[in-house]
Amino acid sequence: MKDVINESKNLNNRIKQSCEYRDYMEKRSELLKYPDLHRQLGEFKRRNNELQNRQGINPYDEVIGLVKEYDELIHNSVVSDFMKAELRICKMLQKLYESIAEGLEFDYLDE
């Protein structure tokens, strides 16, 4: 187990050295210079997440309305650049998780 933990720490360091992570941190730092934009983006993400996780409905129209409401924010270059960098790091981590789990047999209860 100790070897696996050590390898995960090495992997963590490699991720921090990746272009995707460094770009994300740069764009995040830039966004944080604008507290109002950061707050608005957090509100947009929270509301979008709530819509996406509603049970038993198709939130398409509501999400479209939310995007229209936040159109100016989403198209702000600082926000847009951050969101693109965030998406790249999320995709990289998703591929990483898939690679780690590939071939593992693991049963768990879905709650």
HELIX and SHEET records of a PDB file:
HELIX    1   1 LYS A    2  GLN A   17  1                                  16    
HELIX    2   2 CYS A   19  LEU A   32  1                                  14    
HELIX    3   3 PRO A   35  GLN A   52  1                                  18    
HELIX    4   4 TYR A   60  GLU A   69  1                                  10    
HELIX    5   5 ASP A   71  ILE A   74  1                                   4    
HELIX    6   6 SER A   77  ALA A  101  1                                  25    
END                                                                             
